[in-house]
Amino acid sequence: MAADEKNMPFIKHLASSDRKIRTSALDTLRTFLTAPSTARKLTDLDHLKLWKGLFYSVWMCDRPIPQQNLCAELASLVSALPAPNDDECAVVIPFLRGFWATLSREWTSIDVLRMEKFLLLVRRVFGASLAWVGEGRKGKNGKKWAGARADGMFELLEEWPLEKTGDLSKVPVGLRLHVLDIWVDEAEKLDLLAEDGDRSVEDSREFLDRLRHTVEVQSKSTCKPVRARAKESLADERLPWNGAASADEVAEGDRDGQDSWDGFDD
């Protein structure tokens, strides 16, 4: 399917300066994308054209509350997209790939007055992406956080926002830094940072460990700000492996205190 006005006439309306026209176009887009017979036929070019329209829809949105609502609505499209039985990732991953490709391409053109809303958009879409993984069917090992959706998502993350080669012409530094800023927050919202215990925690911990390894690659980046931000995020005290280390340090400090000599009592 070619992405043109004949097939998707609402694309040009997504960037309209008229709020009513944009809202109507978004409603049409949701109906269009949630139709299984349509969504799976979209090409990479279709997704790029869709996200170009959505990008400028956010660009034209100029008040805080409407901006927040629009970012939430766009992120909600992730969970609304169909997940075919034969390939759960067939629709969502290409849709998200178009998002990251568009944001990467346009990032350096975003002025300081508009940056706040695009930072929010990235946060909302990233969070919705992680949530989508947890909503999937369980894999052969009975773990929903380790199924096909998880595999597809990590391939996407390593291809775009946290791509492994360090190609700053593909993913700008600012976009990388923002993803490194938010990944722990969004994981916490999904209870992925819970302490060890039941099987459900073991399931999510496996996913969190994969996130950790993906971020660790960024900690070896040739770009100093990216390297520093990745290390900082990995040291976040909310992460379970840091909590365990802190507990060990406290216990060791207590033992040292017990073994120390404070002099004679008066």
N, C-alpha and C positions, 0 to 999 in steps of 0.2 A: 504494500500500500504506500503510495507516495503522499508525503505530507504537503498538501496544497489546499487552496481555499475551496476547491470542489469537494474534497473529502472531509476537511475539517474547517468549515467556514468561520467558526468561532475563534480561531487562533488570533486573528487581528484584533478582535474585540477584547482579548485578555489584557491588552496594553492600553485600552482606551482611557482617556482622562475623565470620562463620565463613570461615576461609581455604579450606577444602575446597570450600565452596559457591561462593566466588568463582572458584577455579581451574577448577571444573567449568563455570561459566558462561562463562569466558573461552575454554575449549576449544570450547564450543558456538557461541560468537560467531565464532570463527575459521572453523569449518565453515560457518556460516551466511553469512558475508561472502564466502567464497571460491567460493561457488556462483554461477556467471555468471547463471543464471536468476533468482536472488534479488537479488544485489547491485545490479543496474542498476535494479531496481524501487523501491528505497528513495527516499523523498522527503526534502526538507530537514528536515521535522519528525522523520522516522525517525532521521536522523543526529544531530539535537539530543538526542533521547531516548537514543540509544545512548551519546553522549558524556557525557551527564549521569550515566548509570550508571557509565561508565568513570571519570569524574572522582571519584565517591565511592568507587569501588573503590580508587583511589590514596589517597584521603583516609583510608580505613580501614586501609591497609597501614602497620604501625607499626614495622618493624625495617629497618635499612639494607640488608642483602642482599636480602630480599624486595622492598623498594622498588626497588632497582636492577634486579632481574630483571623486575619488573612493567613498569617504564618501557620496558625493552628489548623486552619482549613486545608491548606496545601499539604501539611504533614499528615493529616487524616486520610488523604488519598491513598497512602501506602497500605493501610489496613483494609481499605475499601476495594482494592484491586483484587481480581479473581486469582485463585491459586489452583491451577489445573492439577488433577489427580496424578497425571503422568510426569509432571514437572512443576513443583511448587514455585520455582524461581523464574519460570518462563516469562512472567509479566512484570513482577515487581523489580527484579534486578535490572533489566534494561531501562525501566522507568527511572530508577535511582542512578543508574549510570549516566543517563541524560542530565539529571540534576547536577551531579558532581562535575561533569564535563562543562556544563554551562556556567556554574559558579566559578570554576577554575579559569575559564576563558574571560569572564567579565570582572573578576575580583579586583584587579588593579584599576579598573575604571570607576569603581564605586567611590564617591566623594565622602568626606568625613561626616557630613550631615545625614547621609543615607546609610552609613555603615552599620549603625545600631540595629536597624530592622533586618539587615541581611545576616548579621550575627545571630539574631533571634531565629531567623528562618533556618539557618544551618543547625542550630541547637534543636529545634523542633523536629526537623527531618531526620537528624541523626538519632534522636531519642525514639522516634517512631520506627526507624529502621531496626533498632535493637529490639524493640517491643514486638515487631513483626516476627523476628526469629523465634521468640518464646511462644508465639501463638501457633506455631506449626505442628504438624503431626510428629509423633515420636519416631525416632529412627529405629533401625534393627536392634539396637542395644537398649531400646526402651527409654531413651533420653531425648526430650524435645529440644534441648539446647545444643544437641550434638548431631542433628539431622541434616537434611539437604539444605534447609534454609541457612543454617549456621555456616556450612561450607560455602554456599553462594555469597553470603554476606562478607566473609573474610576475603574471598577472592576479589570482591568489589572494593573493600577497604584498602587492600594492598595494591589495587590497580589505580585508585584515585586519591582520596584524601590523605591516606598514609602510605602512598606508593613507595616501594622499597628501593628504587634506584637513586632517589634524591634529585630527580629531574625537576628543578624549580621553575622551568619554563612550562612544565605540564601542570603542576600544582603549586601556586604561589606560596611564599613563606607565610604570609598572613593567614591564609586559609588553613594551612597545616597547624599553625600555632593555635588557632581557635579550636580545632578538633582536639588537639592535645589538652586544651584548657577544659573541655566539657565532658570528655569520655568518662571520667570517674563520677561526675555528677549524674549523668544519665544512667550509668550502671547502677548507682545507688538507688535511683527511683524505681528500678525494676527488681530490687532486693537481690542483686547479684553479689553484693558485698557481705552477705550473711556469713556468720562463722560456721565452721564445719559441724556436721551433725547428721541429719537424716539424708535420705537418698536424693531428695529434691535439691538440697544444698550442694551435694556432690555433683549433681547434674549441672547446675548453674556455675559452680566453681570451675568446671572444665572449660566452659565458655569464657569465663573471666580470665583464666590462664592463657587462653588463646589470644584474648585482647592484650594481655600483658606482653606476650611475645611479639605481637604486631607493633606495639609501642616501643619495645626495646630496640627494634630495628631503627626507629627514629632517633634513639639515644646515641646512635653511632653515625648519625648524619654528618656530612661535611659542612653543613650550615650550622654555625655556632648557636644561634637563637633556637633553632629546632632541637638541637642536641640538648641544650640546657632545659628547655621546656619539657621535653620528654622525660628527662631524669627527674625533674621536679614533680611531674604528675605521678610517676612510678613510686615516688617517696611519700605520696599522700597517706596520712595516718589512718584514713578510713579503709584503705585496702587491707584485706585480712592478713596478708603476709607481713605487712608492716606492723599490724597490731600484735602479732605473735612475737615479732622481734622486740617490740617495746616491752612486752610482758617479761621476756627473758632478761632484758637489761635491768628492769626493776628488781627482779628476783636476784640477779647477780649482785646488784647494789646492796640489797638487804643482807645477803650473805657476807659481803665485804664489811658491812657495818658491824655485823655480829662478831667478826673475827678481829676487828681493830681494837687497839688498846687506848683508852682515853685517860690513862694515868690513875694514880691512887685516889680513892675516895677520902674526903676530909673526915 
